[in-house]
Amino acid sequence: MNKTRWLHAAELFDSWRIVPRIFLGATTSVICWNLTSLVVWYERTPAAWNGAVTAGLTVLTGALAALQGFVFKVYADNGRNWAEHPVGDQA
């Protein structure tokens, strides 16, 4: 395989953004698992604790949602500008 084919393959790999998509999927999975664990933990707490626990649950849920928003924003903002650099452009 010559250098041009390797460069084209690397460009396609980069344009598909495989590694960032894997990272985004992994962080989404971890955040969803943590949210599910928090809800299950909240449901198992004694009724007498629910006032203080609800405040903590709200803060943690908000923090995890903000983290997911930040991760997606970083993913979306660092994409390829297709108008400036179309696939196959050798310039």
N, CA and C of each residue as an Amber inpcrd file, in Angstrom:
protein
   273
   0.8550000  -1.1840000   0.0000000   0.0000000   0.0000000   0.0000000
   0.8960000   1.2410000   0.0000000   0.6210000   2.1500000  -0.8930000
   1.4720000   3.3320000  -0.9820000   1.0240000   4.4170000   0.0040000
   1.8210000   5.4660000   0.0640000   1.5990000   6.5330000   1.0460000
   0.2620000   7.2410000   0.8230000  -0.1380000   7.4360000  -0.4170000
  -1.3970000   8.1330000  -0.7140000  -2.5870000   7.3570000  -0.1740000
  -2.5650000   6.0510000  -0.3310000  -3.6720000   5.2400000   0.1890000
  -3.7170000   5.2870000   1.7140000  -2.5500000   5.2500000   2.3530000
  -2.5180000   5.3420000   3.8200000  -3.0640000   6.6830000   4.2900000
  -2.6710000   7.7480000   3.5900000  -3.1630000   9.0750000   3.9650000
  -4.6730000   9.1930000   3.7490000  -5.1740000   8.6070000   2.6690000
  -6.6080000   8.6320000   2.4150000  -7.3490000   7.8230000   3.4930000
  -6.8000000   6.6660000   3.8560000  -7.4170000   5.8530000   4.9110000
  -7.4070000   6.5960000   6.2460000  -6.3070000   7.2690000   6.5360000
  -6.2320000   8.0430000   7.7820000  -7.2210000   9.1950000   7.7690000
  -7.3880000   9.8290000   6.6020000  -8.3490000  10.9220000   6.4900000
  -9.7780000  10.4210000   6.6930000 -10.0980000   9.2800000   6.1390000
 -11.4310000   8.7080000   6.3460000 -11.6550000   8.3380000   7.8090000
 -10.6460000   7.7330000   8.4310000 -10.7430000   7.3900000   9.8530000
 -10.9760000   8.6380000  10.6900000 -10.2600000   9.7110000  10.3460000
 -10.4100000  10.9770000  11.0600000 -11.7720000  11.6040000  10.7970000
 -12.2400000  11.5520000   9.5560000 -13.5260000  12.1740000   9.2300000
 -14.6930000  11.4240000   9.8620000 -14.5630000  10.1310000  10.0690000
 -15.6240000   9.3700000  10.7380000 -15.6200000   9.5950000  12.2340000
 -14.5270000  10.1350000  12.7710000 -14.3900000  10.4680000  14.1930000
 -14.7020000   9.2600000  15.0900000 -14.0420000   8.1750000  14.8110000
 -14.3120000   6.9290000  15.5120000 -13.9340000   7.0230000  16.9890000
 -12.7600000   7.5090000  17.2930000 -12.3060000   7.5740000  18.6890000
 -13.1810000   8.5230000  19.5180000 -13.4960000   9.7410000  19.0340000
 -14.3880000  10.5850000  19.8280000 -15.7790000   9.9800000  20.0210000
 -16.2780000   9.2580000  19.0190000 -17.5910000   8.6140000  19.1720000
 -17.5480000   7.5040000  20.2130000 -16.4630000   6.7700000  20.2550000
 -16.3170000   5.7310000  21.2850000 -16.2700000   6.3850000  22.6610000
 -15.5060000   7.4750000  22.7920000 -15.4200000   8.1870000  24.0630000
 -16.7770000   8.7440000  24.4720000 -17.5110000   9.3290000  23.5270000
 -18.8320000   9.8720000  23.8120000 -19.7890000   8.7620000  24.2440000
 -19.7500000   7.6380000  23.5760000 -20.5940000   6.5050000  23.9600000
 -20.2400000   5.9670000  25.3320000 -18.9480000   5.8910000  25.6240000
 -18.5210000   5.3870000  26.9340000 -18.9350000   6.3260000  28.0550000
 -18.7450000   7.6310000  27.8640000 -19.1370000   8.5700000  28.9180000
 -20.6530000   8.5950000  29.0970000 -21.3910000   8.4770000  28.0070000
 -22.8480000   8.4220000  28.1080000 -23.2800000   7.1880000  28.8790000
 -22.6590000   6.0550000  28.6140000 -22.9910000   4.8230000  29.3270000
 -22.6860000   4.9390000  30.8160000 -21.5360000   5.4920000  31.1420000
 -21.1540000   5.6340000  32.5510000 -22.1030000   6.5910000  33.2770000
 -22.4550000   7.6860000  32.6340000 -23.3550000   8.6600000  33.2560000
 -24.7380000   8.0550000  33.4460000 -25.2430000   7.3420000  32.4470000
 -26.5540000   6.6910000  32.5930000 -26.5280000   5.6460000  33.7080000
 -25.4440000   4.8800000  33.7930000 -25.3360000   3.8850000  34.8530000
 -25.3070000   4.5640000  36.2250000 -24.5650000   5.6760000  36.3270000
 -24.5120000   6.4020000  37.6000000 -25.8680000   6.9910000  37.9700000
 -26.5860000   7.5340000  37.0060000 -27.9170000   8.0700000  37.2880000
 -28.8670000   6.9710000  37.7430000 -28.8040000   5.8290000  37.0890000
 -29.6410000   4.7020000  37.4900000 -29.2880000   4.2460000  38.9080000
 -28.0040000   4.1760000  39.2150000 -27.5770000   3.7850000  40.5610000
 -28.0510000   4.7920000  41.6080000 -27.9980000   6.0740000  41.2800000
 -28.4710000   7.0950000  42.2070000 -29.9670000   6.9590000  42.4810000
 -30.7330000   6.7160000  41.4390000 -32.1850000   6.5720000  41.6230000
 -32.5030000   5.3320000  42.4450000 -31.8290000   4.2300000  42.1830000
 -32.0470000   3.0020000  42.9610000 -31.6470000   3.2340000  44.4140000
 -30.5320000   3.9140000  44.6410000 -30.1100000   4.2100000  46.0100000
 -31.1350000   5.0930000  46.7060000 -31.6520000   6.1020000  45.9970000
 -32.6460000   6.9990000  46.5820000 -33.9170000   6.2460000  46.9560000
 -34.3440000   5.3320000  46.1190000 -35.5600000   4.5790000  46.3900000
 -35.4060000   3.6660000  47.6060000 -34.1970000   3.2880000  47.9380000
 -33.9530000   2.3860000  49.0750000 -33.6520000   3.1110000  50.3810000
 -33.5490000   4.4360000  50.3520000 -33.2730000   5.1650000  51.5930000
 -34.5310000   5.2210000  52.4560000 -34.3550000   5.2880000  53.7780000
 -35.5190000   5.3930000  54.6630000 -36.2870000   6.6970000  54.4040000
 -37.5810000   6.6500000  54.6530000 -38.4400000   7.8100000  54.3910000
 -38.0280000   9.0150000  55.2320000 -37.4670000   8.7900000  56.4050000
 -37.0680000   9.8890000  57.2800000 -35.9090000  10.6880000  56.6750000
 -35.1250000  10.0850000  55.8090000 -33.9770000  10.7620000  55.2120000
 -34.3280000  11.5240000  53.9360000 -35.4960000  11.3390000  53.4010000
 -35.8090000  11.8070000  52.0560000 -35.6150000  13.3050000  51.8460000
 -35.7890000  14.1340000  52.8590000 -35.6050000  15.5690000  52.6770000
 -34.1770000  15.9240000  52.3020000 -33.2230000  15.4810000  53.1090000
 -31.8130000  15.7950000  52.8520000 -31.2820000  15.0260000  51.6440000
 -31.7380000  13.8110000  51.4930000 -31.2550000  12.9840000  50.3880000
 -31.7450000  13.5350000  49.0510000 -32.9520000  14.0710000  49.0220000
 -33.4780000  14.6340000  47.7770000 -32.6290000  15.8020000  47.3060000
 -32.1740000  16.6230000  48.2190000 -31.3120000  17.7520000  47.8440000
 -30.0030000  17.2490000  47.2530000 -29.4060000  16.2640000  47.8770000
 -28.1600000  15.7000000  47.3540000 -28.3560000  15.0290000  46.0160000
 -29.4760000  14.3270000  45.8740000 -29.7690000  13.6580000  44.6030000
 -29.9510000  14.6780000  43.4880000 -30.5950000  15.7790000  43.7980000
 -30.7950000  16.8310000  42.8080000 -29.4630000  17.4260000  42.3650000
 -28.5770000  17.6700000  43.2990000 -27.2650000  18.2430000  42.9710000
 -26.4540000  17.2670000  42.1190000 -26.4290000  16.0000000  42.5160000
 -25.6460000  15.0170000  41.7610000 -26.2140000  14.7900000  40.3660000
 -27.5240000  14.7420000  40.2540000 -28.1480000  14.5640000  38.9410000
 -27.8410000  15.7600000  38.0380000 -27.9210000  16.9570000  38.5890000
 -27.5870000  18.1460000  37.8160000 -26.1340000  18.1650000  37.3860000
 -25.2530000  17.7340000  38.2710000 -23.8260000  17.7000000  37.9310000
 -23.5480000  16.6930000  36.8200000 -24.1770000  15.5320000  36.8850000
 -23.9640000  14.5320000  35.8370000 -24.5520000  14.9960000  34.5040000
 -25.6940000  15.6490000  34.5400000 -26.2800000  16.1790000  33.3040000
 -25.3930000  17.2680000  32.7100000 -24.8290000  18.1210000  33.5540000
 -23.9190000  19.1660000  33.0680000 -22.6550000  18.5490000  32.4750000
 -22.1520000  17.4900000  33.0970000 -20.9690000  16.8040000  32.5760000
 -21.2540000  16.2310000  31.1960000 -22.4320000  15.6130000  31.0320000
 -22.7790000  15.0600000  29.7250000 -22.8970000  16.1700000  28.6830000
 -23.4860000  17.2860000  29.0710000 -23.5880000  18.4160000  28.1470000
 -22.2280000  18.9360000  27.7370000 -21.3050000  19.0130000  28.6930000
 -19.9460000  19.4780000  28.3990000 -19.2340000  18.5180000  27.4510000
 -19.3480000  17.2220000  27.7110000 -18.6820000  16.2300000  26.8570000
 -19.2330000  16.3130000  25.4400000 -20.5490000  16.4290000  25.2910000
 -21.1210000  16.5170000  23.9520000 -20.7220000  17.8200000  23.2630000
 -20.6390000  18.9130000  24.0100000 -20.2480000  20.1980000  23.4180000
 -18.8160000  20.1220000  22.8820000 -17.9310000  19.5170000  23.6480000
 -16.5470000  19.3560000  23.1810000 -16.5260000  18.4990000  21.9200000
 -17.3230000  17.4250000  21.8990000 -17.3890000  16.5540000  20.7210000
 -17.9170000  17.3200000  19.5070000 -18.9990000  18.0620000  19.6930000
 -19.6330000  18.7540000  18.5670000 -18.7890000  19.9260000  18.0640000
 -18.1310000  20.6360000  18.9450000 -17.3530000  21.8070000  18.5390000
 -16.0540000  21.4550000  17.8290000 -15.5520000  20.2580000  18.0140000
 -14.2680000  19.8900000  17.4250000 -14.4090000  19.0730000  16.1540000
 -15.5470000  19.1660000  15.5260000 -15.7680000  18.4160000  14.2950000
 -15.0800000  19.0490000  13.1020000 -15.1290000  18.3510000  12.0350000
 -14.5020000  18.8100000  10.7980000 -15.4300000  19.8080000  10.1080000
 -14.8750000  20.8640000   9.5720000 -15.6480000  21.8210000   8.8070000
 -15.6890000  21.3280000   7.3650000 -16.8060000  20.7350000   6.9710000
 -16.9060000  20.0990000   5.6590000 -16.8910000  21.1190000   4.5290000
 -17.2680000  22.3540000   4.7920000 -17.2500000  23.3710000   3.7420000
 -15.8100000  23.7460000   3.3910000 -14.9340000  23.7570000   4.3660000
 -13.5400000  24.1400000   4.1320000 -12.6680000  22.9770000   3.6580000
 -12.9400000  21.7810000   4.1770000 -12.0800000  20.6200000   3.8960000
 -12.9190000  19.4100000   3.5300000 -13.3860000  19.3140000   2.3010000
 -14.1530000  18.1240000   1.9130000 -13.2560000  16.8950000   1.8460000
 -13.8460000  15.7230000   1.9730000 -13.0870000  14.4630000   1.9060000
 -12.4680000  14.3440000   0.5240000 -11.2260000  13.9360000   0.5040000
 -10.5200000  13.7550000  -0.7580000  -9.8020000  14.9980000  -1.2430000
  -9.9290000  16.0990000  -0.5110000  -9.2540000  17.3360000  -0.8930000
  -7.7710000  17.1690000  -0.6250000  -6.9720000  17.2570000  -1.6440000
  -5.5220000  17.0500000  -1.5010000  -4.7520000  18.3590000  -1.4020000
  -5.4310000  19.4870000  -1.2530000  -4.7440000  20.7700000  -1.2110000
  -4.0550000  21.0120000   0.0950000
